[in-house]
Amino acid sequence: SHGPMKLDTRKARNRALQKIRERDGDNCHWCGEPMMFSIAIRNHPQLASIEHLREKWKGGSDRMCNLVLAHLICNQRRNAADPKPMSNRLSRILDLQNMRD
């Protein structure tokens, strides 16, 4: 279907995440490293999360063509003004996070 994905409940987000994973595979859109796909783990930096290529606040939609999967940490650290893939690898991002903590 080409309509917007429902993302309003955990079940709907899990369904959308699975569809995007089937389309794009297991690696983060931004850094290219493998992501974790465990429903038992919450808020882990390497956990897969749904990312809008064009942010909703910039008029982006919940259509599949605007959704990708990214590490939670990459999603959080993404520079909203520049949606090209990050040049840093995940380890560098995590190193920077650890330096700030």
C-alpha positions as CSV (number, residue, x, y, z in Angstrom):
1,S,0.0,0.0,0.0
2,H,1.1,3.5,-0.7
3,G,-0.8,5.2,2.0
4,P,0.6,6.5,5.3
5,M,1.7,3.9,7.9
6,K,-0.1,3.9,11.2
7,L,2.5,4.7,13.9
8,D,0.1,5.7,16.8
9,T,0.4,2.5,18.8
10,R,3.3,0.2,19.8
11,K,1.7,-2.6,17.8
12,A,1.3,-0.4,14.7
13,R,4.9,0.8,15.0
14,N,6.2,-2.8,15.3
15,R,4.2,-3.7,12.2
16,A,5.7,-0.7,10.3
17,L,9.2,-1.5,11.6
18,Q,8.9,-5.0,10.2
19,K,7.7,-3.8,6.8
20,I,10.6,-1.3,6.6
21,R,13.1,-4.0,7.8
22,E,11.8,-6.4,5.0
23,R,12.4,-3.7,2.5
24,D,15.7,-2.3,3.7
25,G,17.4,-5.0,5.7
26,D,19.0,-4.9,9.2
27,N,21.5,-2.1,8.9
28,C,21.1,1.5,10.1
29,H,20.2,4.0,7.3
30,W,22.7,6.6,8.6
31,C,25.8,4.7,9.7
32,G,25.4,1.4,7.9
33,E,26.0,-0.8,11.0
34,P,23.7,-3.6,12.1
35,M,20.8,-2.7,14.4
36,M,19.2,-4.6,17.4
37,F,15.7,-5.9,16.9
38,S,14.6,-7.1,20.4
39,I,11.3,-6.1,21.8
40,A,12.6,-7.0,25.2
41,I,15.1,-4.1,25.2
42,R,14.1,-0.5,25.4
43,N,16.1,2.6,24.8
44,H,19.3,0.8,23.9
45,P,21.5,3.0,21.6
46,Q,21.8,0.3,19.0
47,L,18.0,-0.5,18.9
48,A,16.3,-0.1,15.6
49,S,13.9,2.9,15.4
50,I,11.7,4.4,12.7
51,E,13.2,7.5,11.2
52,H,11.4,10.0,9.0
53,L,13.7,11.1,6.1
54,R,11.8,14.4,5.9
55,E,10.8,15.2,9.5
56,K,7.1,15.6,10.3
57,W,7.6,19.1,11.5
58,K,9.0,19.9,8.1
59,G,6.0,18.5,6.4
60,G,7.2,14.9,6.1
61,S,4.6,12.1,6.0
62,D,4.3,8.6,7.5
63,R,4.4,7.1,4.0
64,M,6.8,4.1,3.5
65,C,8.8,6.2,1.1
66,N,9.6,8.6,3.9
67,L,10.4,6.0,6.5
68,V,13.7,4.2,7.2
69,L,15.3,2.4,10.1
70,A,18.1,3.8,12.1
71,H,19.8,3.1,15.4
72,L,18.1,5.0,18.2
73,I,21.4,6.9,18.8
74,C,21.8,7.8,15.1
75,N,18.1,8.9,15.0
76,Q,18.6,11.1,18.1
77,R,21.9,12.6,16.9
78,R,20.9,13.2,13.3
79,N,21.4,16.7,12.1
80,A,17.8,17.6,11.1
81,A,19.1,20.3,8.7
82,D,21.2,17.9,6.7
83,P,19.5,14.6,5.9
84,K,22.5,12.9,4.1
85,P,24.0,9.8,5.6
86,M,26.4,10.4,8.5
87,S,30.0,10.0,7.8
88,N,30.8,8.8,11.3
89,R,30.5,5.2,12.1
90,L,28.5,4.0,15.1
91,S,31.6,3.5,17.3
92,R,32.6,7.2,16.8
93,I,29.0,8.3,17.7
94,L,29.1,6.2,20.9
95,D,32.6,7.5,21.7
96,L,31.3,11.0,21.5
97,Q,28.3,10.2,23.7
98,N,30.6,8.6,26.3
99,M,32.9,11.7,26.3
100,R,29.9,13.9,27.1
101,D,28.5,11.7,29.9
